[in-house]
Amino acid sequence: MSRIAPIAALLFLAALLQGCLVYEYEHEFWLRVDGSGTVFVTGRPGLWAAFKGLGRPDALEATVTRETARALFERSGLRVRRVTLTRRDGRPYLFVAADFDDVNKLNGSAAFPDLKIGLRRDGDRQRLEGTWVRPAATPDPAGGDRQGLMAVRLHLSAKVYEHKNAVEGVERGNIVAWRQDVARALDGRGLEFGASMDRRSILYSTVGLFAVAIGLGLGILGLALYLVFRRGQRRGGAVDPAADRPNDGSRS
């Protein structure tokens, strides 16, 4: 018993630390099976400059702003939902949420010079493959911006059959994520990601299963009602044998 308690405490602490994990630069996609979806990008201004070429490192506050970020995404054909400049531990972070119609069109666009991504049909499945890599011509950030982790997270609307080296595997059925050190990414090390998923959305499959279940239930109910009705007909149409005897006036 004395050994189990410390082990349980360590496991709890590990889970707590994992749940508190934060990223200095993150792309989070909510992707539908037709290729449309929403992307959330969060990062320190210096990393926006280093990975997306937004603004200048020597004038981050003046050039990496909500206005310039919105213009960058709209110029790439996305519909911007929200742009926010927040602070964490006293440091600024720029957040953008935007909708897109085709994830394939994000590849190499003005808002995603650091992204190579493709969604294609693969038999009766779909395959998503991509790489995040720093563009060659972007400026280096300040020394403090080399610390921490970056991540790519995908929320897929279909069942995931396999993935390419997702850090935690498939989470909650349809979430896959990849991460690496910011310093490695700034040094040009690409972050590869990929997954194979169903061509039907989880919602569509669930609705289909419910429809089949309802159909079977109604069929069984209909059959039961039919059998009851037929049985009632047989009983109602039964003939009393005494009623067919001729009345000869005799008495027993």
KOLTI-909108 format. One line per 10 residues: their letters; for each residue x, y, z of C-alpha. Coordinates in steps of 0.5 Angstrom, whole numbers, plus 500, padded with zeros to 3 digits. Example, Ala and Ser with C-alpha at 12.3 -4.5 7.8 and 13.67 -1.06 7.14 Angstrom:
BEGIN
as = 525:491:516 | 527:498:514;
// end
This chain:
BEGIN
msriapiaal = 500:500:500 | 506:505:502 | 509:504:495 | 502:505:491 | 501:512:494 | 507:515:491 | 506:512:484 | 499:514:484 | 501:521:486 | 507:521:481;
lflaallqgc = 502:519:475 | 497:525:478 | 502:530:477 | 504:528:470 | 497:528:468 | 496:535:471 | 503:538:468 | 500:535:461 | 494:538:462 | 497:545:464;
lvyeyehefw = 502:545:458 | 502:551:454 | 505:553:447 | 509:559:445 | 506:558:437 | 500:554:436 | 496:552:430 | 489:548:431 | 485:546:426 | 478:544:426;
lrvdgsgtvf = 477:540:419 | 471:538:416 | 471:532:411 | 469:536:405 | 476:540:407 | 473:546:410 | 474:548:417 | 476:553:422 | 484:555:424 | 486:558:430;
vtgrpglwaa = 493:561:431 | 496:563:437 | 503:566:438 | 508:571:441 | 509:577:436 | 516:575:435 | 514:568:432 | 509:571:428 | 514:575:425 | 519:569:424;
fkglgrpdal = 514:564:421 | 509:568:417 | 513:574:416 | 508:579:419 | 512:585:422 | 519:587:424 | 523:584:430 | 525:591:431 | 518:594:431 | 514:588:434;
eatvtretar = 508:593:437 | 508:597:431 | 508:592:426 | 505:585:429 | 498:588:431 | 491:586:430 | 490:590:424 | 496:587:420 | 494:580:422 | 487:581:420;
alfersglrv = 489:584:413 | 494:578:412 | 488:572:413 | 483:576:409 | 488:577:403 | 489:569:404 | 482:568:403 | 480:567:410 | 474:569:413 | 476:572:420;
rrvtltrrdg = 472:571:426 | 476:574:431 | 483:577:433 | 486:578:440 | 492:581:443 | 493:578:450 | 498:577:455 | 501:571:459 | 506:572:464 | 507:579:462;
rpylfvaadf = 508:577:455 | 504:579:449 | 501:573:445 | 497:574:438 | 491:570:437 | 487:569:430 | 481:565:429 | 479:564:421 | 474:560:417 | 476:557:410;
ddvnklngsa = 473:553:405 | 478:549:402 | 484:547:407 | 488:545:400 | 488:553:398 | 492:555:405 | 498:551:402 | 503:557:401 | 498:562:402 | 500:569:405;
afpdlkiglr = 498:567:412 | 501:560:411 | 508:561:408 | 510:556:413 | 505:551:412 | 505:545:406 | 498:541:407 | 494:537:403 | 487:533:404 | 486:528:398;
rdgdrqrleg = 482:522:397 | 485:515:398 | 480:509:396 | 475:509:401 | 478:514:406 | 481:521:406 | 489:522:407 | 491:529:410 | 499:530:410 | 503:536:411;
twvrpaatpd = 509:540:414 | 510:546:418 | 517:549:416 | 520:556:417 | 520:560:411 | 528:562:409 | 527:569:408 | 524:571:415 | 527:575:420 | 530:571:426;
paggdrqglm = 526:573:433 | 529:576:439 | 533:570:444 | 528:570:449 | 523:567:443 | 527:561:442 | 524:558:448 | 518:553:449 | 514:549:445 | 510:549:438;
avrlhlsakv = 504:545:436 | 500:543:431 | 493:540:433 | 488:537:428 | 480:536:431 | 478:532:425 | 470:531:424 | 471:523:422 | 474:517:425 | 481:517:425;
yehknavegv = 484:510:422 | 492:512:423 | 496:518:424 | 504:519:423 | 507:520:429 | 502:524:433 | 505:525:440 | 499:523:444 | 496:518:439 | 489:519:437;
ergnivawrq = 485:523:443 | 478:522:444 | 477:519:438 | 478:524:433 | 484:529:435 | 491:528:433 | 497:533:435 | 504:534:434 | 509:538:437 | 517:540:438;
dvaraldgrg = 521:545:441 | 521:552:438 | 528:553:437 | 528:547:433 | 523:550:428 | 527:556:428 | 533:552:426 | 529:550:420 | 527:543:422 | 520:541:419;
lefgasmdrr = 514:539:423 | 511:533:419 | 504:531:421 | 499:526:417 | 493:522:419 | 488:517:415 | 481:518:416 | 474:516:414 | 470:520:408 | 464:520:412;
silystvglf = 463:525:418 | 462:522:425 | 456:526:426 | 453:523:419 | 455:516:421 | 452:517:428 | 445:519:425 | 446:514:420 | 446:509:425 | 440:512:429;
avaiglglgi = 436:512:423 | 438:504:422 | 436:503:429 | 429:507:428 | 428:503:422 | 429:496:425 | 425:498:431 | 419:501:427 | 419:495:423 | 419:490:429;
lglalylvfr = 413:494:431 | 410:494:425 | 411:486:424 | 408:485:432 | 402:489:430 | 401:485:424 | 401:479:427 | 396:481:433 | 391:484:428 | 392:477:424;
rgqrrggavd = 391:473:430 | 385:477:432 | 382:476:425 | 382:469:426 | 379:469:433 | 373:473:430 | 372:469:424 | 372:462:428 | 365:458:427 | 361:455:433;
paadrpndgs = 360:448:431 | 353:448:434 | 351:453:430 | 351:449:424 | 347:443:427 | 340:443:423 | 334:444:428 | 330:438:428 | 325:440:434 | 329:434:438;
rs = 331:436:445 | 336:432:449;
// end
